[in-house]
Amino acid sequence: MQTWAGGKFTELAGEGPHIDPNVPFADLNALEDAFRPIRWFVNKRLAHYDIRGVVTRPKFGELDKVLNHLTDTFAKYFFLCLAQD
């Protein structure tokens, strides 16, 4: 079990006993990229209602992709912080 956990940590966090700082930065950039298609809609329609209306709405597939990416990222850091799958 210890070997599996150590190998999984290295796979997710990079080489060494600590999380490589480039890994969270890369994950943050990937999340920002994933959210880009729906960010405008969220800001103009959900967070700050714009009376002018919305020209385009995100598709369910785009929202699903963003939520899947968010779920995967959460699971990764949940494992890294608590060493639980």
C-alpha positions as CSV (number, residue, x, y, z in Angstrom):
1,M,0.0,0.0,0.0
2,Q,2.8,2.4,0.9
3,T,4.5,1.8,-2.5
4,W,1.3,2.4,-4.3
5,A,0.6,5.6,-2.5
6,G,4.1,6.8,-3.0
7,G,3.9,6.0,-6.7
8,K,0.5,7.7,-7.0
9,F,1.9,10.8,-5.2
10,T,4.8,11.0,-7.6
11,E,2.4,10.6,-10.6
12,L,0.2,13.4,-9.5
13,A,2.6,15.8,-7.8
14,G,5.9,15.3,-9.5
15,E,9.2,14.0,-8.4
16,G,10.4,14.5,-4.8
17,P,8.7,14.4,-1.4
18,H,6.8,17.7,-1.9
19,I,4.3,18.9,-4.6
20,D,6.2,20.4,-7.5
21,P,4.9,24.1,-7.6
22,N,4.6,23.8,-11.4
23,V,1.9,21.2,-11.0
24,P,-0.7,23.4,-9.2
25,F,0.1,26.3,-11.6
26,A,-0.4,24.0,-14.6
27,D,-3.7,22.8,-13.1
28,L,-4.9,26.3,-12.4
29,N,-4.1,27.3,-16.0
30,A,-5.9,24.2,-17.3
31,L,-9.0,25.1,-15.1
32,E,-9.0,28.7,-16.4
33,D,-8.8,27.4,-20.0
34,A,-11.6,24.9,-19.3
35,F,-13.8,27.7,-17.9
36,R,-13.2,30.2,-20.7
37,P,-16.2,29.1,-22.8
38,I,-18.7,29.7,-20.0
39,R,-17.0,32.6,-18.1
40,W,-18.6,35.4,-20.1
41,F,-22.1,33.9,-19.6
42,V,-21.5,33.4,-15.8
43,N,-20.3,37.0,-15.4
44,K,-22.9,38.7,-17.5
45,R,-26.0,36.6,-16.7
46,L,-25.5,34.7,-13.4
47,A,-23.2,36.8,-11.3
48,H,-24.0,40.2,-12.5
49,Y,-27.4,40.3,-14.3
50,D,-27.0,42.3,-17.6
51,I,-30.3,43.8,-18.7
52,R,-29.1,43.8,-22.3
53,G,-29.5,40.1,-22.4
54,V,-27.2,37.3,-23.5
55,V,-26.2,36.8,-27.1
56,T,-24.9,33.3,-26.8
57,R,-25.4,30.7,-24.1
58,P,-23.0,27.9,-23.4
59,K,-24.1,24.5,-24.6
60,F,-24.7,21.6,-22.1
61,G,-21.6,19.8,-23.5
62,E,-19.4,22.8,-22.7
63,L,-20.8,22.9,-19.1
64,D,-20.4,19.2,-18.8
65,K,-16.8,19.4,-19.9
66,V,-16.0,22.1,-17.4
67,L,-17.7,20.2,-14.5
68,N,-15.8,17.0,-15.4
69,H,-12.5,18.9,-15.4
70,L,-13.3,20.5,-12.1
71,T,-14.3,17.1,-10.6
72,D,-11.0,15.5,-11.8
73,T,-9.0,18.4,-10.4
74,F,-10.8,18.2,-7.1
75,A,-10.2,14.4,-6.9
76,K,-6.5,14.9,-7.6
77,Y,-6.0,17.4,-4.7
78,F,-8.3,15.5,-2.4
79,F,-6.0,12.5,-2.9
80,L,-2.9,14.6,-2.5
81,C,-4.1,16.2,0.7
82,L,-5.7,13.2,2.4
83,A,-4.1,10.3,0.6
84,Q,-7.5,8.8,0.0
85,D,-9.0,7.7,-3.2
